[in-house]
Amino acid sequence: MQRAALLDAARSLLSEGGTEALTFPALAERTGLARSSVYEYFRSRAAVVEQLCEVDFPVWAAEVESAMAAAEGAEAKVEAYVRRQLALVGDRRHRAVVAISASELDAGAREKIRAAHGGLVAMIGAALAELGHEEPRLAAMLLQGVVDAAVRRIELGAAEDPTAITDAAVTMVLRGVRG
């Protein structure tokens, strides 16, 4: 329960203030634990980040996968993939993941993030292959680049409404995947 409370506090700190806000004193204050107690659960800030990746990325991916499974046809699956990821931007777990991704991390944490993103890319590959792409993995990586750019635009609080950003990303992706 303490570990879960620490991870929840870490999510809040990351989503409120980015990686600079994720400190052991702040974690201790948020959870009511002594600072030394935080070290009993995590040896470093990177260890907190790695644990968040292990816990939150699979949940996020499952939500995207579920949206794709409910869609009929390859284009609808691609659209669901984009829309669900962009809908998650407001979710606290997502904000934490974005903050994590933008931070300077050790090799282990970066590898966990790469693996999680690789899972997302693999998820969309079958739909892209069905649409006739000769290199579905490359197309998936480029498609994810559009999603990532839209995420950043939404996160920045761009002048455009998040719905307009989402619609533009979906249009761009669908036009691109049709070739």
MODELLER restraints for C-alpha pairs under 7 A, 6 or more apart:
rsr = mdl.restraints
at = mdl.atoms
rsr.add(forms.Gaussian(group=physical.xy_distance, feature=features.Distance(at['CA:3:A'], at['CA:41:A']), mean=6.55, stdev=0.5))
rsr.add(forms.Gaussian(group=physical.xy_distance, feature=features.Distance(at['CA:5:A'], at['CA:31:A']), mean=6.48, stdev=0.5))
rsr.add(forms.Gaussian(group=physical.xy_distance, feature=features.Distance(at['CA:6:A'], at['CA:27:A']), mean=6.40, stdev=0.5))
rsr.add(forms.Gaussian(group=physical.xy_distance, feature=features.Distance(at['CA:6:A'], at['CA:31:A']), mean=6.45, stdev=0.5))
rsr.add(forms.Gaussian(group=physical.xy_distance, feature=features.Distance(at['CA:7:A'], at['CA:52:A']), mean=6.63, stdev=0.5))
rsr.add(forms.Gaussian(group=physical.xy_distance, feature=features.Distance(at['CA:9:A'], at['CA:27:A']), mean=6.11, stdev=0.5))
rsr.add(forms.Gaussian(group=physical.xy_distance, feature=features.Distance(at['CA:9:A'], at['CA:30:A']), mean=6.06, stdev=0.5))
rsr.add(forms.Gaussian(group=physical.xy_distance, feature=features.Distance(at['CA:9:A'], at['CA:31:A']), mean=6.82, stdev=0.5))
rsr.add(forms.Gaussian(group=physical.xy_distance, feature=features.Distance(at['CA:10:A'], at['CA:22:A']), mean=6.27, stdev=0.5))
rsr.add(forms.Gaussian(group=physical.xy_distance, feature=features.Distance(at['CA:10:A'], at['CA:27:A']), mean=6.55, stdev=0.5))
rsr.add(forms.Gaussian(group=physical.xy_distance, feature=features.Distance(at['CA:11:A'], at['CA:92:A']), mean=6.80, stdev=0.5))
rsr.add(forms.Gaussian(group=physical.xy_distance, feature=features.Distance(at['CA:11:A'], at['CA:93:A']), mean=6.35, stdev=0.5))
rsr.add(forms.Gaussian(group=physical.xy_distance, feature=features.Distance(at['CA:11:A'], at['CA:96:A']), mean=5.25, stdev=0.5))
rsr.add(forms.Gaussian(group=physical.xy_distance, feature=features.Distance(at['CA:13:A'], at['CA:21:A']), mean=5.58, stdev=0.5))
rsr.add(forms.Gaussian(group=physical.xy_distance, feature=features.Distance(at['CA:13:A'], at['CA:22:A']), mean=5.67, stdev=0.5))
rsr.add(forms.Gaussian(group=physical.xy_distance, feature=features.Distance(at['CA:14:A'], at['CA:21:A']), mean=6.30, stdev=0.5))
rsr.add(forms.Gaussian(group=physical.xy_distance, feature=features.Distance(at['CA:14:A'], at['CA:22:A']), mean=6.09, stdev=0.5))
rsr.add(forms.Gaussian(group=physical.xy_distance, feature=features.Distance(at['CA:14:A'], at['CA:96:A']), mean=5.01, stdev=0.5))
rsr.add(forms.Gaussian(group=physical.xy_distance, feature=features.Distance(at['CA:14:A'], at['CA:99:A']), mean=6.00, stdev=0.5))
rsr.add(forms.Gaussian(group=physical.xy_distance, feature=features.Distance(at['CA:15:A'], at['CA:92:A']), mean=6.30, stdev=0.5))
rsr.add(forms.Gaussian(group=physical.xy_distance, feature=features.Distance(at['CA:15:A'], at['CA:95:A']), mean=5.01, stdev=0.5))
rsr.add(forms.Gaussian(group=physical.xy_distance, feature=features.Distance(at['CA:15:A'], at['CA:96:A']), mean=4.88, stdev=0.5))
rsr.add(forms.Gaussian(group=physical.xy_distance, feature=features.Distance(at['CA:15:A'], at['CA:99:A']), mean=6.80, stdev=0.5))
rsr.add(forms.Gaussian(group=physical.xy_distance, feature=features.Distance(at['CA:18:A'], at['CA:99:A']), mean=5.20, stdev=0.5))
rsr.add(forms.Gaussian(group=physical.xy_distance, feature=features.Distance(at['CA:19:A'], at['CA:99:A']), mean=6.15, stdev=0.5))
rsr.add(forms.Gaussian(group=physical.xy_distance, feature=features.Distance(at['CA:19:A'], at['CA:100:A']), mean=6.61, stdev=0.5))
rsr.add(forms.Gaussian(group=physical.xy_distance, feature=features.Distance(at['CA:19:A'], at['CA:103:A']), mean=6.23, stdev=0.5))
rsr.add(forms.Gaussian(group=physical.xy_distance, feature=features.Distance(at['CA:23:A'], at['CA:45:A']), mean=6.99, stdev=0.5))
rsr.add(forms.Gaussian(group=physical.xy_distance, feature=features.Distance(at['CA:24:A'], at['CA:35:A']), mean=6.30, stdev=0.5))
rsr.add(forms.Gaussian(group=physical.xy_distance, feature=features.Distance(at['CA:24:A'], at['CA:38:A']), mean=6.62, stdev=0.5))
rsr.add(forms.Gaussian(group=physical.xy_distance, feature=features.Distance(at['CA:25:A'], at['CA:35:A']), mean=5.72, stdev=0.5))
rsr.add(forms.Gaussian(group=physical.xy_distance, feature=features.Distance(at['CA:28:A'], at['CA:34:A']), mean=5.62, stdev=0.5))
rsr.add(forms.Gaussian(group=physical.xy_distance, feature=features.Distance(at['CA:28:A'], at['CA:35:A']), mean=5.09, stdev=0.5))
rsr.add(forms.Gaussian(group=physical.xy_distance, feature=features.Distance(at['CA:28:A'], at['CA:38:A']), mean=6.38, stdev=0.5))
rsr.add(forms.Gaussian(group=physical.xy_distance, feature=features.Distance(at['CA:42:A'], at['CA:48:A']), mean=6.16, stdev=0.5))
rsr.add(forms.Gaussian(group=physical.xy_distance, feature=features.Distance(at['CA:46:A'], at['CA:105:A']), mean=6.47, stdev=0.5))
rsr.add(forms.Gaussian(group=physical.xy_distance, feature=features.Distance(at['CA:46:A'], at['CA:106:A']), mean=6.61, stdev=0.5))
rsr.add(forms.Gaussian(group=physical.xy_distance, feature=features.Distance(at['CA:46:A'], at['CA:109:A']), mean=6.60, stdev=0.5))
rsr.add(forms.Gaussian(group=physical.xy_distance, feature=features.Distance(at['CA:49:A'], at['CA:100:A']), mean=6.80, stdev=0.5))
rsr.add(forms.Gaussian(group=physical.xy_distance, feature=features.Distance(at['CA:49:A'], at['CA:109:A']), mean=6.68, stdev=0.5))
rsr.add(forms.Gaussian(group=physical.xy_distance, feature=features.Distance(at['CA:50:A'], at['CA:109:A']), mean=5.02, stdev=0.5))
rsr.add(forms.Gaussian(group=physical.xy_distance, feature=features.Distance(at['CA:50:A'], at['CA:112:A']), mean=6.92, stdev=0.5))
rsr.add(forms.Gaussian(group=physical.xy_distance, feature=features.Distance(at['CA:53:A'], at['CA:112:A']), mean=6.64, stdev=0.5))
rsr.add(forms.Gaussian(group=physical.xy_distance, feature=features.Distance(at['CA:53:A'], at['CA:113:A']), mean=6.65, stdev=0.5))
rsr.add(forms.Gaussian(group=physical.xy_distance, feature=features.Distance(at['CA:56:A'], at['CA:93:A']), mean=6.45, stdev=0.5))
rsr.add(forms.Gaussian(group=physical.xy_distance, feature=features.Distance(at['CA:57:A'], at['CA:116:A']), mean=6.21, stdev=0.5))
rsr.add(forms.Gaussian(group=physical.xy_distance, feature=features.Distance(at['CA:61:A'], at['CA:120:A']), mean=6.49, stdev=0.5))
rsr.add(forms.Gaussian(group=physical.xy_distance, feature=features.Distance(at['CA:64:A'], at['CA:81:A']), mean=5.82, stdev=0.5))
rsr.add(forms.Gaussian(group=physical.xy_distance, feature=features.Distance(at['CA:64:A'], at['CA:84:A']), mean=5.62, stdev=0.5))
rsr.add(forms.Gaussian(group=physical.xy_distance, feature=features.Distance(at['CA:64:A'], at['CA:85:A']), mean=6.41, stdev=0.5))
rsr.add(forms.Gaussian(group=physical.xy_distance, feature=features.Distance(at['CA:67:A'], at['CA:80:A']), mean=5.69, stdev=0.5))
rsr.add(forms.Gaussian(group=physical.xy_distance, feature=features.Distance(at['CA:67:A'], at['CA:81:A']), mean=6.91, stdev=0.5))
rsr.add(forms.Gaussian(group=physical.xy_distance, feature=features.Distance(at['CA:67:A'], at['CA:84:A']), mean=6.66, stdev=0.5))
rsr.add(forms.Gaussian(group=physical.xy_distance, feature=features.Distance(at['CA:68:A'], at['CA:77:A']), mean=4.72, stdev=0.5))
rsr.add(forms.Gaussian(group=physical.xy_distance, feature=features.Distance(at['CA:68:A'], at['CA:80:A']), mean=5.33, stdev=0.5))
rsr.add(forms.Gaussian(group=physical.xy_distance, feature=features.Distance(at['CA:68:A'], at['CA:81:A']), mean=5.92, stdev=0.5))
rsr.add(forms.Gaussian(group=physical.xy_distance, feature=features.Distance(at['CA:71:A'], at['CA:77:A']), mean=5.27, stdev=0.5))
rsr.add(forms.Gaussian(group=physical.xy_distance, feature=features.Distance(at['CA:71:A'], at['CA:80:A']), mean=6.79, stdev=0.5))
rsr.add(forms.Gaussian(group=physical.xy_distance, feature=features.Distance(at['CA:74:A'], at['CA:127:A']), mean=4.75, stdev=0.5))
rsr.add(forms.Gaussian(group=physical.xy_distance, feature=features.Distance(at['CA:74:A'], at['CA:130:A']), mean=6.42, stdev=0.5))
rsr.add(forms.Gaussian(group=physical.xy_distance, feature=features.Distance(at['CA:74:A'], at['CA:131:A']), mean=6.48, stdev=0.5))
rsr.add(forms.Gaussian(group=physical.xy_distance, feature=features.Distance(at['CA:77:A'], at['CA:127:A']), mean=6.68, stdev=0.5))
rsr.add(forms.Gaussian(group=physical.xy_distance, feature=features.Distance(at['CA:78:A'], at['CA:124:A']), mean=6.80, stdev=0.5))
rsr.add(forms.Gaussian(group=physical.xy_distance, feature=features.Distance(at['CA:78:A'], at['CA:127:A']), mean=6.77, stdev=0.5))
rsr.add(forms.Gaussian(group=physical.xy_distance, feature=features.Distance(at['CA:79:A'], at['CA:170:A']), mean=6.01, stdev=0.5))
rsr.add(forms.Gaussian(group=physical.xy_distance, feature=features.Distance(at['CA:82:A'], at['CA:147:A']), mean=6.30, stdev=0.5))
rsr.add(forms.Gaussian(group=physical.xy_distance, feature=features.Distance(at['CA:82:A'], at['CA:170:A']), mean=6.36, stdev=0.5))
rsr.add(forms.Gaussian(group=physical.xy_distance, feature=features.Distance(at['CA:83:A'], at['CA:166:A']), mean=6.53, stdev=0.5))
rsr.add(forms.Gaussian(group=physical.xy_distance, feature=features.Distance(at['CA:86:A'], at['CA:151:A']), mean=6.22, stdev=0.5))
rsr.add(forms.Gaussian(group=physical.xy_distance, feature=features.Distance(at['CA:86:A'], at['CA:166:A']), mean=6.47, stdev=0.5))
rsr.add(forms.Gaussian(group=physical.xy_distance, feature=features.Distance(at['CA:88:A'], at['CA:94:A']), mean=6.16, stdev=0.5))
rsr.add(forms.Gaussian(group=physical.xy_distance, feature=features.Distance(at['CA:89:A'], at['CA:95:A']), mean=6.42, stdev=0.5))
rsr.add(forms.Gaussian(group=physical.xy_distance, feature=features.Distance(at['CA:89:A'], at['CA:151:A']), mean=6.59, stdev=0.5))
rsr.add(forms.Gaussian(group=physical.xy_distance, feature=features.Distance(at['CA:121:A'], at['CA:140:A']), mean=5.42, stdev=0.5))
rsr.add(forms.Gaussian(group=physical.xy_distance, feature=features.Distance(at['CA:121:A'], at['CA:141:A']), mean=6.06, stdev=0.5))
rsr.add(forms.Gaussian(group=physical.xy_distance, feature=features.Distance(at['CA:121:A'], at['CA:144:A']), mean=6.93, stdev=0.5))
rsr.add(forms.Gaussian(group=physical.xy_distance, feature=features.Distance(at['CA:124:A'], at['CA:140:A']), mean=6.24, stdev=0.5))
rsr.add(forms.Gaussian(group=physical.xy_distance, feature=features.Distance(at['CA:125:A'], at['CA:136:A']), mean=5.24, stdev=0.5))
rsr.add(forms.Gaussian(group=physical.xy_distance, feature=features.Distance(at['CA:125:A'], at['CA:137:A']), mean=5.74, stdev=0.5))
rsr.add(forms.Gaussian(group=physical.xy_distance, feature=features.Distance(at['CA:125:A'], at['CA:140:A']), mean=5.85, stdev=0.5))
rsr.add(forms.Gaussian(group=physical.xy_distance, feature=features.Distance(at['CA:128:A'], at['CA:136:A']), mean=5.37, stdev=0.5))
rsr.add(forms.Gaussian(group=physical.xy_distance, feature=features.Distance(at['CA:129:A'], at['CA:136:A']), mean=5.33, stdev=0.5))
rsr.add(forms.Gaussian(group=physical.xy_distance, feature=features.Distance(at['CA:143:A'], at['CA:173:A']), mean=6.28, stdev=0.5))
rsr.add(forms.Gaussian(group=physical.xy_distance, feature=features.Distance(at['CA:146:A'], at['CA:169:A']), mean=6.56, stdev=0.5))
rsr.add(forms.Gaussian(group=physical.xy_distance, feature=features.Distance(at['CA:147:A'], at['CA:169:A']), mean=6.82, stdev=0.5))
rsr.add(forms.Gaussian(group=physical.xy_distance, feature=features.Distance(at['CA:150:A'], at['CA:165:A']), mean=6.35, stdev=0.5))
rsr.add(forms.Gaussian(group=physical.xy_distance, feature=features.Distance(at['CA:150:A'], at['CA:166:A']), mean=6.98, stdev=0.5))
rsr.add(forms.Gaussian(group=physical.xy_distance, feature=features.Distance(at['CA:150:A'], at['CA:169:A']), mean=6.57, stdev=0.5))
rsr.add(forms.Gaussian(group=physical.xy_distance, feature=features.Distance(at['CA:154:A'], at['CA:162:A']), mean=5.74, stdev=0.5))
